[in-house]
Amino acid sequence: MIGNVLHPRIVENKDWATALFIFAFVLIAIAKSMFENRFNEFSRLIISDKYIKIYRDSSQMSSWFTVSLFVVQLISLSFFIQFVLHTFGIVSKTDWLIYIRIFTFLTFYILSKYLIELIIATAFDIEEFVEQFNLQKVSYRTYIGVFLLPINCFLFYYDSVSKGLLLVFITLVLLINLFTYLISLKNYQNILLGKMFYFILYLCALEIAPYYFMYYWFTKN
């Protein structure tokens, strides 16, 4: 008599990710329908700085358009970070608890960094520069987040993504981020020349040190 051995079938729950992807695309669709002209300029941000020139006022930081796409950025970047960790065998890409932790950490990190930047800007008397510089960074990084969203969908639902392909995506994101950062510095070079010492302190304290410590912690742990 042949005995049958039953093995439990493990089915990964992907419904939570599907709901988040739909929510992010809905936010983008609403932003496009309510702010059509602004969204069209935003979509050309990588090739034209017209959007930055038009919406450069600091009040734009709290506008519904900026906030809604900032949420999309957080959703998208959190997914991408989880995919990177999954590819290197650290976490599972379908673990929603891990995603919540990444999303919470990313949100807390960005918002706390923004508040600290405002405090330091007041101390160094470079409020005008930091406000506009932050608005540019938010705009460009939100653009990267929206750009990553369809890539995240592909990475999540396709189970045979190679490390080489993921490294290509990571390199592309880093290059775009560096390119947009240099554009921001170029746009405000006249302001920087008069406050170069304070800007170097600001750059070391809030633009270099946090990423260095995160890299150090990640590689050691």
C-alpha positions, 0 to 999 in steps of 0.5 A: 500500500502506497502512503500519500504524504500531504504537504501544505500549500503556502499561498502568499497573500498579495491582496494588500499590495494590489490594494495599495497599487490601486490606491496609488494609481487612483491618487495619480488619476485624481491629481491629473484630473483636478490639476491637469495643466500642473500635472502635464508640467510635472510629467515633463519635469525630467526634461524641463524646469518649467514646473519648478519655475511656476510652482516655486512658492513655499506655500506649494509644499502643503498643496493638495497636489504635492501632498497626494503625490508625496503619499504616492512617493512614500508608497512607491519607495517603500515597495522598492526598498522592500524589493531590494531587501527581498532580492538580497534574501533579507525579507519577503516581498509579500510580508505586509508587516515588513512593508508597514515598518518600512513605510513608517520608518521612511515617513518618519525619516523624511518628515523629521529630516524636513523639520530639522532642516527648517530649524537649522535653516533658521539658525543659519539664516538661509530659510529662503534657500532651504524652503525652495530647495526642499520644494525642488527636492520633493518635486523631483523625488516625487517624480522618481516615486511616480516613475517607480510605481509601474516598475514596482508592479512588475517587480512584485508580480514577477517572481524571477527578477534577477539581481542584475536587473534590479541593480540596473533599476537601482543605478537608474534611480540613483543617477536620476536622483543625483542629476536632479540634485545637481539641477537644484544646486545649479538653480540656486548657485547665486544664493549659495555663493553668499552663504557657502559656509552655512550651506556646507554645514547644512550639506554635511549635517543633513544631506550626507551624514544621515545616508552614511549612518544608514549605510553603515548600520545596514552593512554592519547588521 
